[in-house]
Amino acid sequence: VPLEDLKDAATHLIEALRMRNQYMERIGNQFPVTTKRFLSGEYPANLPKYRRKNTESSES
């Protein structure tokens, strides 16, 4: 896939997510916090250093 196509797709995706955020605010629903932080620019500069993986098994 050409790099220019990837850039266009990413730009359109960000625009769609911003529109979805505005829509969710207007109808009184919550937008996912992680996505909102990426759109606001808080992430990726402020990402946690690691994430703990759930390794517990659900065997009984």
PAZAPA-4460 file (N, C-alpha, C; in steps of 0.05 Angstrom, whole numbers, plus 32768, in hexadecimal, padded with zeros to 4 digits):
% residues 60
    n_x    n_y    n_z   ca_x   ca_y   ca_z    c_x    c_y    c_z   seq   type   mol
   8011   7FE9   8000   8000   8000   8000   8012   8019   8000     1      V     A
   800D   802B   7FEE   801D   8044   7FED   801A   8054   8007     2      P     A
   8030   8061   800E   8031   8071   8027   801C   8087   8026     3      L     A
   8018   8093   800F   8005   80A9   800D   7FE8   809F   8013     4      E     A
   7FE2   8087   800A   7FC7   807B   8010   7FC4   8076   802E     5      D     A
   7FD9   806D   803B   7FD8   8069   8058   7FD4   8084   8067     6      L     A
   7FE1   8098   805E   7FDE   80B3   806A   7FC2   80BD   8066     7      K     A
   7FB7   80BA   804E   7F9B   80C2   8049   7F87   80B3   805B     8      D     A
   7F8B   8099   805D   7F7A   8088   806D   7F7B   8091   808B     9      A     A
   7F93   8096   8094   7F96   809F   80B0   7F88   80B9   80B5    10      A     A
   7F8B   80CC   80A2   7F7F   80E6   80A4   7F60   80E3   80A5    11      T     A
   7F55   80D3   8094   7F38   80CF   8093   7F2E   80C1   80AC    12      H     A
   7F3E   80AE   80B7   7F37   80A0   80CF   7F36   80B4   80E7    13      L     A
   7F49   80C5   80E9   7F4A   80D9   80FF   7F32   80EC   80FC    14      I     A
   7F2C   80F4   80E4   7F15   8106   80E0   7EFB   80F8   80E8    15      E     A
   7EF8   80DF   80E1   7EE0   80D0   80E8   7EDE   80CC   8106    16      A     A
   7EF4   80C7   8114   7EF4   80C4   8131   7EEC   80DE   813F    17      L     A
   7EF6   80F5   8134   7EEF   810F   8140   7ED1   8114   813C    18      R     A
   7EC7   810E   8125   7EAA   8111   8120   7E9A   8100   8132    19      M     A
   7EA3   80E7   8137   7E95   80D5   8149   7E95   80DF   8165    20      R     A
   7EAC   80EB   816D   7EAE   80F6   8188   7E9A   810D   818B    21      N     A
   7E98   811E   8178   7E85   8135   8179   7E68   812A   817A    22      Q     A
   7E62   8116   816A   7E47   810A   816B   7E41   80FE   8186    23      Y     A
   7E54   80EF   8191   7E4F   80E3   81AB   7E4A   80F8   81C1    24      M     A
   7E59   810E   81C0   7E55   8123   81D3   7E39   8130   81D0    25      E     A
   7E30   8133   81B7   7E16   8140   81B2   7DFF   812E   81BC    26      R     A
   7E01   8114   81BA   7DEB   8103   81C2   7DEE   80FA   81E0    27      I     A
   7E03   8103   81ED   7E06   80FE   8209   7E13   80E3   8210    28      G     A
   7E21   80D7   81FD   7E2F   80BE   8202   7E4D   80C4   8206    29      N     A
   7E5B   80B0   8211   7E78   80B4   8215   7E88   80A8   81FE    30      Q     A
   7E9D   80B5   81F7   7EB0   80AC   81E3   7EC6   809D   81F1    31      F     A
   7ED2   8088   81E6   7EE7   807A   81F4   7EFE   808C   81FC    32      P     A
   7F07   808B   8215   7F1B   809C   8220   7F36   809A   8211    33      V     A
   7F3E   8081   820C   7F58   807D   81FE   7F58   808A   81E3    34      T     A
   7F42   8087   81D4   7F40   8093   81B9   7F40   80B1   81BC    35      T     A
   7F32   80BC   81CF   7F31   80D9   81D3   7F4D   80E4   81DA    36      K     A
   7F5C   80D5   81E9   7F77   80DE   81F0   7F8A   80DE   81D8    37      R     A
   7F87   80CA   81C7   7F97   80CA   81AE   7F90   80E2   819C    38      F     A
   7F76   80E7   819A   7F6D   80FE   8189   7F76   8119   8194    39      L     A
   7F77   811B   81AE   7F7F   8134   81BB   7F9D   8138   81BB    40      S     A
   7FAC   8123   81B5   7FC9   8126   81B4   7FD7   811D   81CE    41      G     A
   7FC7   8116   81E2   7FD3   810D   81FC   7FE3   80F3   81F7    42      E     A
   7FD9   80E1   81E7   7FE8   80C9   81DF   7FF2   80CF   81C3    43      Y     A
   8007   80C5   81BA   8018   80B0   81C5   802E   80BA   81D6    44      P     A
   8032   80D4   81D9   8048   80DF   81E9   8046   80D6   8206    45      A     A
   802E   80D1   8210   802B   80CB   822C   8020   80AE   8231    46      N     A
   8029   809C   8220   8020   8080   8223   802C   8073   823C    47      L     A
   801E   8061   8249   802A   8052   825F   8042   8042   8255    48      P     A
   8055   803D   8266   806D   802F   825E   8068   8012   8257    49      K     A
   8055   8006   8265   804E   7FEA   825F   8031   7FE5   8267    50      Y     A
   8027   7FD0   825D   800C   7FC8   8263   800C   7FAB   826D    51      R     A
   7FFF   7FA6   8283   7FFF   7F8B   828E   7FEB   7F7A   827F    52      R     A
   7FF4   7F64   8276   7FE3   7F52   8267   7FD5   7F3F   827B    53      K     A
   7FBB   7F3B   8277   7FAC   7F29   8288   7FB4   7F0D   8282    54      N     A
   7FC2   7F01   8294   7FCC   7EE5   8290   7FBD   7ED1   82A1    55      T     A
   7FA8   7EDA   82AF   7F99   7EC8   82BF   7F87   7EB7   82AD    56      E     A
   7F87   7E9D   82B3   7F75   7E8C   82A2   7F5A   7E8A   82B0    57      S     A
   7F46   7E85   82A0   7F2B   7E84   82AA   7F22   7E67   82AE    58      S     A
   7F36   7E56   82B2   7F2F   7E39   82B7   7F24   7E36   82D3    59      E     A
   7F10   7E24   82D6   7F05   7E1F   82F0   7F09   7E02   82F8    60      S     A
***
